[in-house]
Amino acid sequence: MNNILDVPGWLKSTDYTGPVGLTVKCYIKPDKVGEYKVLMKEHLEETLKEPGVLRFRVNSDYESGNIFWLVEEWESPAALLTHLSTSWFQDQYLVRSKPMSQQVSQRALYKINN
């Protein structure tokens, strides 16, 4: 899964209705780290208002100051799909973060076992 836009395919087609997680490793241009932190603070505040969000965290890499880990947990694939479709995510996060990205992010989408 090399692109966040690949995620909705599974979210739309799965019969699974339990909780899901998404972890994203973001590589940010060193001169854009401050700007990215501001964006992520806004993104965190907006996302935590959404129905179905169980956890949304932004963590700094232990080794590199320009790598960040987004750890998200959602009640269901439908809740995550709704998040990825919001105007905030589409018009703010994706548009504003793209010029800050140093390389393609790595992503993991998974079922959460209770």
C-alpha positions as CSV (number, residue, x, y, z in Angstrom):
1,M,0.0,0.0,0.0
2,N,2.1,2.9,-1.3
3,N,-0.5,5.6,-1.4
4,I,-3.2,6.8,1.1
5,L,-5.6,6.7,-1.8
6,D,-5.1,2.9,-1.9
7,V,-6.7,2.5,1.5
8,P,-10.3,3.2,0.6
9,G,-10.5,0.2,-1.8
10,W,-10.3,-2.3,1.1
11,L,-12.4,-0.1,3.4
12,K,-15.2,-0.1,0.9
13,S,-15.0,-3.8,-0.1
14,T,-14.4,-5.6,3.2
15,D,-17.0,-7.4,5.2
16,Y,-15.0,-6.8,8.3
17,T,-16.8,-4.3,10.6
18,G,-14.6,-4.3,13.7
19,P,-12.0,-1.8,14.7
20,V,-9.1,-0.9,12.4
21,G,-5.8,0.8,12.7
22,L,-3.7,2.8,10.4
23,T,0.0,3.7,11.0
24,V,1.7,6.1,8.7
25,K,5.4,6.9,8.7
26,C,5.9,10.4,7.3
27,Y,9.2,11.7,5.9
28,I,9.2,15.5,6.1
29,K,11.7,17.8,4.5
30,P,14.0,19.1,7.3
31,D,13.2,22.7,6.6
32,K,9.4,22.0,6.8
33,V,9.4,20.2,10.2
34,G,8.1,23.3,12.1
35,E,5.3,23.9,9.6
36,Y,4.4,20.2,9.6
37,K,4.1,20.2,13.4
38,V,1.7,23.1,13.2
39,L,-0.4,21.3,10.5
40,M,-0.4,18.1,12.6
41,K,-1.6,20.0,15.7
42,E,-4.6,21.3,13.6
43,H,-5.1,17.8,12.1
44,L,-5.2,16.2,15.5
45,E,-7.7,18.7,16.9
46,E,-10.0,18.3,13.8
47,T,-9.7,14.5,13.7
48,L,-10.5,14.0,17.4
49,K,-13.9,15.7,16.8
50,E,-14.9,13.0,14.3
51,P,-17.2,10.1,15.2
52,G,-15.6,6.7,15.3
53,V,-12.1,7.8,16.2
54,L,-10.6,5.8,19.0
55,R,-7.1,7.0,18.9
56,F,-5.1,9.5,16.9
57,R,-1.5,10.3,17.8
58,V,1.4,11.9,16.2
59,N,4.8,10.6,17.4
60,S,8.3,11.7,16.6
61,D,10.8,9.1,15.4
62,Y,13.4,8.2,18.0
63,E,16.3,8.6,15.6
64,S,15.3,11.2,13.0
65,G,13.8,14.7,13.7
66,N,12.1,14.8,10.4
67,I,10.2,11.5,10.6
68,F,6.8,11.3,12.2
69,W,4.5,8.3,13.0
70,L,0.8,8.8,12.8
71,V,-1.1,6.1,14.8
72,E,-4.8,6.0,14.2
73,E,-7.5,3.6,15.5
74,W,-11.1,3.7,14.3
75,E,-14.3,1.9,15.4
76,S,-14.7,0.4,11.9
77,P,-13.5,0.6,8.3
78,A,-16.5,2.8,7.6
79,A,-15.4,5.3,10.3
80,L,-11.9,5.5,8.8
81,L,-13.3,5.8,5.3
82,T,-15.5,8.7,6.5
83,H,-12.4,10.4,7.9
84,L,-10.5,10.0,4.7
85,S,-13.4,11.6,2.9
86,T,-13.8,14.7,5.1
87,S,-13.1,18.1,3.6
88,W,-10.5,18.8,6.3
89,F,-8.5,15.7,5.3
90,Q,-8.9,16.2,1.5
91,D,-8.7,20.0,1.3
92,Q,-6.4,20.8,4.2
93,Y,-4.2,17.9,5.2
94,L,-3.5,16.3,1.8
95,V,-3.0,19.7,0.0
96,R,-0.9,21.3,2.8
97,S,1.3,18.3,3.6
98,K,2.3,17.3,0.1
99,P,4.9,20.1,-0.4
100,M,6.3,19.2,3.1
101,S,6.9,15.5,2.3
102,Q,10.4,14.4,1.5
103,Q,9.4,11.0,0.1
104,V,6.5,8.7,-0.1
105,S,5.1,7.8,3.3
106,Q,4.9,4.2,4.4
107,R,1.5,2.9,5.6
108,A,0.1,-0.1,7.4
109,L,-3.6,-0.8,7.6
110,Y,-4.7,-3.5,10.0
111,K,-7.6,-5.1,12.0
112,I,-7.4,-4.5,15.7
113,N,-7.8,-7.6,17.7
114,N,-9.6,-7.1,21.0
